[in-house]
Amino acid sequence: MEPLNDDELKGALREWKAPEAPASIERKLFPKQSGWRWLLSGTIRVPVPIGLAALAVFGFLVYERRQPTPSAGSVSIADFQPIENTVPEIVRSSYEAK
């Protein structure tokens, strides 16, 4: 058998048809699944840096929510007291001469 030249190979390639894929492959790759079932067992792929950043933000929000915040109504003007000692005092450091 003689080897084919380029024109003969191109002609043979135009006539060639790829075989059909078996139906079992499509069923394995794309199983029929309802939306509710996917919500319970499905996965979403997320890059690790984005997942860690989202986890850090979520942790920060949970931490901030647990901190008690003073309510605006808990302080009134009646809670303030006048200053008793109004004489200024100079405080020097220990190494400075008096």
C-alpha positions in Angstrom: 0.0 0.0 0.0 1.4 3.4 -1.0 1.3 6.3 1.4 -1.3 8.9 0.7 -0.3 12.4 -0.4 -1.7 15.6 1.3 -4.6 16.0 -1.1 -5.8 12.4 -0.7 -5.5 12.7 3.1 -7.6 16.0 3.2 -10.3 14.3 1.1 -10.4 11.3 3.4 -10.6 13.6 6.4 -13.5 15.5 4.9 -15.4 12.2 4.5 -14.7 10.8 8.0 -17.4 11.2 10.6 -16.7 10.9 14.3 -18.6 8.1 16.1 -21.5 9.1 18.3 -20.9 9.1 22.1 -22.8 6.5 24.0 -25.9 7.7 25.9 -24.5 6.3 29.2 -21.8 9.0 29.2 -24.3 11.8 29.1 -26.3 10.3 31.9 -23.1 10.0 34.1 -22.0 13.5 33.4 -25.4 15.2 33.6 -27.6 13.3 35.9 -31.3 14.4 36.0 -31.7 16.1 39.3 -34.5 18.3 40.7 -33.7 21.8 42.0 -34.6 21.0 45.5 -32.4 17.9 45.5 -29.4 19.9 44.2 -29.9 22.4 47.0 -29.4 19.6 49.5 -26.6 17.7 47.8 -25.1 20.1 45.2 -21.7 21.8 45.4 -20.4 25.1 44.3 -16.7 25.4 43.6 -15.1 28.6 45.0 -11.4 29.5 44.8 -9.6 29.2 48.2 -8.6 32.9 48.6 -12.2 34.0 48.0 -13.5 31.3 50.4 -11.1 32.4 53.1 -12.0 36.1 52.6 -15.7 35.3 52.9 -15.1 33.2 56.0 -13.1 36.1 57.6 -15.8 38.6 56.8 -18.5 36.3 58.2 -16.4 35.7 61.3 -15.9 39.5 61.8 -19.6 40.1 61.4 -20.5 37.4 63.9 -17.9 38.9 66.4 -19.2 42.4 65.9 -22.8 41.3 66.4 -21.9 39.6 69.7 -20.4 42.8 71.2 -22.9 44.7 73.3 -23.6 48.1 71.9 -24.7 50.9 74.2 -28.2 52.0 73.4 -28.7 55.7 72.7 -31.4 56.0 75.4 -29.3 54.8 78.3 -27.4 58.1 78.9 -29.2 61.2 79.9 -28.0 64.7 80.8 -28.9 64.0 84.5 -26.0 61.5 84.6 -23.4 64.2 84.2 -21.8 65.7 87.4 -19.9 69.0 87.7 -16.1 68.9 88.2 -15.1 69.4 91.8 -11.4 70.2 91.5 -10.7 72.8 88.8 -7.1 73.7 89.9 -4.7 72.6 87.2 -1.7 70.5 88.2 1.6 70.1 86.2 2.8 66.6 86.1 6.4 66.2 85.2 8.3 63.1 84.3 10.4 61.4 87.0 13.8 62.2 85.4 13.1 65.9 85.1 14.2 68.2 87.9 11.5 69.9 89.9 
